[in-house]
Amino acid sequence: MFKDKISAIMANLAMLLALESYKPNKTAEKIEEKKVEIQVDDTQKDEIDMPNVSGPVENVPWQYDEDFLKAQEEYNTPVLMAAFCSVLVDPLPGEEHNVRTAASSVKGILVPPNSIFSQNQQIGPYTKERGYQIGTSFAGPNLVKTEGGGVCKIATTLYNVAVLCDLEIIERHYHSMPVNYVPYGQDATVAYGHKDFRFRNNKDYPILIWSELIGDRLYIGFYGQEKGPEVEWSHNILNTIEYPTQYRVNPQLKPGEKRVVLKGINGATVESKVIIRYKNGEVKTKSLGISSYHPLPEIVEVGE
């Protein structure tokens, strides 16, 4: 059976390499805005956080954007509660397009107090008719091609910002295999009609969401009326499963030459929590559950 699964992965990887050569009663509102790419000049680049690994950021690329400033003023959300930058590792063309499309859609959403944000309700379905392309998704231990593949990167980034803001997580699903851009336990996946990412605005003021994809960096920030608390992630790895390595012949490589086309990641079961430190000195520990991942196989091409 495992051999069959690896064969399925091989078929899916072939498609990936050809490209190169994851409702009623809406509670949030969408701000009508012009679809304009932010042009980042050299001066602004010096003021933008551009991390090499995913994590919280303070200086975001839209801070001088007129539409953003207008929305901030209109909805009385002057304070950056928290922002997170996901550094995307080797996104494929379809995935990059889908992340950019979804980032544009989530930009400007307002979540009123005590309302629930749902990614699927707000920016789904992720179909061709809505501008999405075929991208890569996980299905158990397999890679598959689906419309909108890659929008889970939006869910993951939203999840991390919501945790940093100490919001109530209503629904979050981990991927079936680990992702390569955030640690175990900090990812979130969506599948329209099946899996969603949802959080509740448990504040007494509205939250404005803003986002932008700059190169391989996805930025998302939440704005309200006060800064979020200090939040520290803690992950306890309960067990690991070593990833397998699969070799296949590539006649275009020289004899003995090797090329890694997909880097493997060990499977794991991880218990995650956050330690939250409030301005008043209170410290709270919040459990964020257990995530369990199949190993992501490493695929290596070799010359004959």
C-alpha positions as CSV (number, residue, x, y, z in Angstrom):
1,M,0.0,0.0,0.0
2,F,2.8,2.4,0.9
3,K,4.4,1.8,-2.5
4,D,1.1,2.7,-4.2
5,K,0.9,5.9,-2.2
6,I,4.4,6.8,-3.3
7,S,3.4,6.1,-6.9
8,A,0.6,8.5,-6.5
9,I,2.9,11.1,-5.2
10,M,5.2,10.5,-8.2
11,A,2.4,11.2,-10.6
12,N,1.4,14.4,-8.8
13,L,5.0,15.5,-8.7
14,A,5.3,15.1,-12.5
15,M,2.4,17.5,-12.9
16,L,4.1,19.9,-10.4
17,L,7.4,19.8,-12.3
18,A,5.6,20.4,-15.6
19,L,4.4,23.7,-14.1
20,E,7.9,24.7,-13.2
21,S,10.2,23.3,-16.3
22,Y,-5.0,23.4,0.5
23,K,-23.1,30.8,3.4
24,P,-25.9,32.8,4.8
25,N,-25.7,35.2,7.8
26,K,-22.3,36.7,7.0
27,T,-21.0,38.5,10.0
28,A,-18.2,40.5,8.3
29,E,-18.4,43.3,5.8
30,K,-16.1,43.7,2.7
31,I,-14.8,47.2,1.9
32,E,-15.2,48.1,-1.8
33,E,-11.7,49.0,-3.0
34,K,-9.6,49.6,-6.1
35,K,-7.6,46.6,-7.1
36,V,-4.2,48.4,-7.2
37,E,-0.8,46.7,-6.7
38,I,1.3,48.6,-4.1
39,Q,4.5,49.9,-5.7
40,V,7.2,49.6,-3.1
41,D,10.0,52.2,-3.7
42,D,13.5,51.9,-2.2
43,T,12.6,54.2,0.7
44,Q,9.6,52.1,1.7
45,K,11.6,48.9,1.4
46,D,13.8,50.2,4.2
47,E,10.7,50.6,6.4
48,I,9.2,47.1,5.7
49,D,10.1,44.1,7.8
50,M,11.3,41.4,5.4
51,P,12.1,38.3,7.5
52,N,13.8,35.2,6.1
53,V,11.6,32.9,8.2
54,S,7.9,33.2,9.0
55,G,7.0,35.2,12.1
56,P,5.4,38.3,13.6
57,V,6.2,41.7,12.0
58,E,5.6,45.3,12.9
59,N,6.4,47.2,9.7
60,V,4.0,46.2,6.9
61,P,4.0,47.1,3.2
62,W,0.6,48.9,3.1
63,Q,1.3,51.4,5.9
64,Y,1.2,54.4,3.4
65,D,-1.5,53.0,1.1
66,E,-4.3,55.5,0.6
67,D,-7.1,52.8,0.6
68,F,-5.8,51.4,3.8
69,L,-5.5,54.7,5.6
70,K,-9.0,55.6,4.5
71,A,-10.4,52.3,5.8
72,Q,-8.5,52.8,9.1
73,E,-10.1,56.2,9.6
74,E,-13.6,55.2,8.5
75,Y,-13.8,52.1,10.8
76,N,-11.8,53.7,13.8
77,T,-9.2,50.9,13.8
78,P,-6.0,53.0,14.4
79,V,-3.8,50.4,16.1
80,L,-2.0,47.4,14.6
81,M,-3.0,44.7,17.0
82,A,-0.6,42.1,15.4
83,A,0.8,41.1,12.0
84,F,2.4,38.0,10.7
85,C,4.6,37.3,7.6
86,S,4.6,33.8,6.1
87,V,7.7,33.3,4.0
88,L,6.6,30.9,1.3
89,V,9.2,28.4,0.2
90,D,9.3,27.7,-3.5
91,P,5.6,28.3,-4.4
92,L,4.6,26.9,-7.7
93,P,3.0,29.2,-10.3
94,G,-0.6,28.2,-9.6
95,E,-0.1,28.4,-5.9
96,E,1.4,31.9,-6.1
97,H,-1.5,33.1,-8.2
98,N,-4.0,31.7,-5.8
99,V,-2.3,33.2,-2.7
100,R,-2.2,36.6,-4.4
101,T,-5.9,36.3,-5.4
102,A,-7.0,35.3,-1.9
103,A,-4.8,38.0,-0.3
104,S,-6.5,40.6,-2.4
105,S,-10.0,39.2,-1.4
106,V,-9.3,39.2,2.3
107,K,-7.9,42.7,2.3
108,G,-10.3,45.2,3.7
109,I,-12.7,42.8,5.5
110,L,-14.2,44.2,8.7
111,V,-15.1,41.9,11.5
112,P,-17.6,43.5,13.9
113,P,-17.4,42.9,17.7
114,N,-18.6,39.4,18.7
115,S,-18.8,38.3,15.1
116,I,-17.3,35.2,13.6
117,F,-14.9,35.4,10.6
118,S,-15.1,32.4,8.3
119,Q,-12.5,32.2,5.5
120,N,-14.7,30.0,3.3
121,Q,-17.7,32.3,3.7
122,Q,-15.7,35.5,3.1
123,I,-13.5,34.6,0.2
124,G,-14.6,31.2,-1.1
125,P,-15.4,29.2,-3.1
126,Y,-11.9,28.9,-4.6
127,T,-13.1,28.3,-8.2
128,K,-12.0,29.2,-11.7
129,E,-15.0,31.5,-12.0
130,R,-13.7,33.5,-9.0
131,G,-10.2,33.8,-10.5
132,Y,-8.4,30.8,-9.0
133,Q,-6.1,28.4,-10.8
134,I,-5.2,24.8,-10.4
135,G,-2.7,24.4,-7.5
136,T,-1.3,21.8,-5.2
137,S,-3.1,20.5,-2.1
138,F,-2.6,17.7,0.4
139,A,-5.0,14.7,0.5
140,G,-3.8,12.4,3.2
141,P,-0.3,11.3,2.4
142,N,-0.7,12.4,-1.3
143,L,-0.2,15.6,-3.3
144,V,-3.2,16.4,-5.5
145,K,-4.1,19.1,-8.0
146,T,-7.2,21.2,-7.1
147,E,-8.8,24.5,-7.9
148,G,-7.5,27.1,-5.5
149,G,-4.6,25.0,-4.2
150,G,-2.4,27.2,-2.1
151,V,-5.1,29.2,-0.3
152,C,-4.3,27.3,2.9
153,K,-1.3,29.7,3.2
154,I,-3.9,32.5,3.8
155,A,-5.6,30.3,6.5
156,T,-2.2,29.6,8.1
157,T,-1.3,33.3,8.2
158,L,-4.7,34.4,9.5
159,Y,-4.5,31.7,12.2
160,N,-1.1,33.0,13.4
161,V,-2.4,36.6,13.5
162,A,-5.6,35.6,15.4
163,V,-3.5,33.8,18.0
164,L,-1.2,36.8,18.4
165,C,-4.3,39.0,19.0
166,D,-5.7,36.5,21.6
167,L,-8.9,36.0,19.6
168,E,-11.1,33.0,20.1
169,I,-10.3,30.2,17.6
170,I,-13.6,28.6,16.5
171,E,-12.4,26.2,13.9
172,R,-8.9,25.2,12.7
173,H,-7.6,22.1,10.9
174,Y,-4.0,21.0,10.5
175,H,-2.6,19.7,7.2
176,S,-2.3,16.0,6.7
177,M,1.4,16.5,6.1
178,P,3.7,19.2,7.5
179,V,4.2,22.4,5.6
180,N,7.6,24.0,5.0
181,Y,6.9,27.6,6.0
182,V,5.7,27.5,9.6
183,P,6.5,25.1,12.5
184,Y,4.4,22.0,13.4
185,G,1.2,23.1,15.0
186,Q,1.0,26.6,13.5
187,D,-0.5,25.7,10.2
188,A,-4.2,25.8,9.1
189,T,-5.9,24.2,6.1
190,V,-9.2,24.8,4.4
191,A,-11.4,22.9,1.9
192,Y,-14.5,24.6,0.8
193,G,-17.6,22.9,2.2
194,H,-15.5,20.6,4.4
195,K,-12.9,22.4,6.4
196,D,-12.9,26.1,7.4
197,F,-10.8,28.5,9.4
198,R,-12.9,30.6,11.8
199,F,-12.3,32.9,14.7
200,R,-14.5,35.1,16.8
201,N,-13.8,38.8,17.4
202,N,-14.0,38.7,21.2
203,K,-13.2,42.4,21.5
204,D,-15.6,45.3,22.0
205,Y,-14.4,47.1,18.8
206,P,-14.3,46.1,15.1
207,I,-11.2,44.4,13.6
208,L,-10.0,45.5,10.1
209,I,-8.0,42.9,8.2
210,W,-5.3,43.9,5.6
211,S,-3.0,41.8,3.5
212,E,-0.4,41.9,0.8
213,L,1.8,39.4,-1.1
214,I,5.2,40.9,-1.8
215,G,7.4,38.4,-3.7
216,D,7.5,35.2,-1.5
217,R,6.3,37.0,1.6
218,L,2.6,37.0,2.6
219,Y,1.7,39.7,5.1
220,I,-1.5,39.9,7.1
221,G,-2.3,42.3,9.8
222,F,-5.3,42.9,12.1
223,Y,-6.2,46.5,13.2
224,G,-8.3,47.6,16.2
225,Q,-8.0,49.9,19.1
226,E,-5.3,48.3,21.2
227,K,-2.1,46.3,20.8
228,G,-2.3,42.6,21.3
229,P,-0.6,40.9,24.3
230,E,2.8,39.3,24.2
231,V,2.3,35.8,22.9
232,E,4.9,32.9,23.0
233,W,4.3,29.6,21.2
234,S,5.3,26.3,22.8
235,H,5.3,23.0,20.9
236,N,5.8,19.6,22.6
237,I,6.7,17.0,20.0
238,L,5.2,13.7,21.2
239,N,6.6,11.5,18.5
240,T,8.2,11.7,15.0
241,I,8.1,9.5,11.9
242,E,11.1,9.7,9.6
243,Y,10.3,10.6,6.1
244,P,11.1,8.1,3.3
245,T,13.3,8.9,0.4
246,Q,12.2,7.9,-3.1
247,Y,14.6,7.8,-6.0
248,R,13.8,8.1,-9.7
249,V,15.8,8.2,-12.9
250,N,16.1,11.5,-14.8
251,P,17.9,10.9,-18.1
252,Q,18.7,14.6,-18.4
253,L,21.1,14.3,-15.4
254,K,24.7,13.1,-15.7
255,P,25.6,9.6,-14.3
256,G,25.8,9.9,-10.5
257,E,24.3,13.3,-10.4
258,K,21.4,13.8,-7.9
259,R,18.7,16.5,-7.6
260,V,16.2,16.9,-4.8
261,V,12.9,17.9,-6.3
262,L,10.9,17.7,-3.1
263,K,12.6,18.0,0.4
264,G,11.2,15.6,2.9
265,I,9.8,16.5,6.3
266,N,9.4,14.1,9.2
267,G,5.9,13.3,10.3
268,A,5.0,14.2,13.9
269,T,2.4,14.4,16.6
270,V,2.7,17.8,18.3
271,E,0.9,19.4,21.3
272,S,0.8,23.1,21.0
273,K,0.1,25.9,23.4
274,V,0.7,29.6,23.8
275,I,1.8,31.6,26.8
276,I,0.0,35.0,26.9
277,R,1.4,37.9,28.9
278,Y,-1.0,40.8,29.3
279,K,-0.1,44.4,30.1
280,N,-1.6,44.2,33.6
281,G,0.9,41.5,34.5
282,E,-1.5,38.5,34.1
283,V,0.0,35.4,32.5
284,K,-2.2,32.8,30.9
285,T,-1.5,29.5,29.1
286,K,-3.9,28.5,26.4
287,S,-3.9,25.0,24.8
288,L,-4.2,24.9,21.0
289,G,-4.6,21.2,20.7
290,I,-2.7,18.3,19.1
291,S,-1.7,18.2,15.4
292,S,-0.7,14.9,13.8
293,Y,1.1,14.8,10.4
294,H,2.1,12.0,8.0
295,P,5.7,12.3,6.8
296,L,6.3,14.3,3.6
297,P,8.5,12.0,1.4
298,E,11.7,13.3,-0.1
299,I,11.9,12.9,-3.9
300,V,15.3,12.6,-5.4
301,E,16.1,12.4,-9.1
302,V,19.3,10.6,-10.2
303,G,21.3,10.3,-13.4
304,E,21.7,7.0,-15.1
